[in-house]
Amino acid sequence: MWYLYLTIGLAALCIGIPLFLIYWTDKRSKRSFEKKNKKSDDMADLDHY
């Protein structure tokens, strides 16, 4: 029965690690994109006018 648990764990790792890496790189690129375009988002905050 242990091989069933091992197989399920291995499948979870094989699916989970690429999904985590995709999420991590997407979040990092989105953060740098928002940092670059912070000035263009000034129109969303109209209190300073």
N, C-alpha and C positions, 0 to 999 in steps of 0.2 A: 504493500500500500504506500510505502514511502516514496516510490518512484512516481506515483500520481501527484503527490504534493510537490515533488521536485520538478516535475514537468509543468505544473501550473505556475510555480514560482519562476521557472525559467521563461515561460511564455509572458508572464507579467513583466519581467525585466526587459525582455526583448521588445515589448510594446511600450513600456513606460519610459525607458531611457530616451529613445528618439523623440517621444512626445514632449518630455521635459526639456530636451535640448532645443526643440523647435520653439516651445513657449519661452525659454530663457533668451534665445537670440532675438525673437520677435519683440519681447518686452524691452530688451536693451536697445534695439534699433529704434523702437518707438520713443523711448526716453530721450535718445540723442536727437531724434527728429523734432520732438517738442522743445528741446532746449535751443535748437537752432532757430525755430520759428516762434519763439516767445514774443518777439516784437510784433509780429503780424497778428497775434491773437489779442492785441490791445483793444480792439473794437468790442470784444465780448464784455469788457469791464468799462461801462460808460460813466462810472462815477467820477472819473478824473477829468471829465469835460465840464 
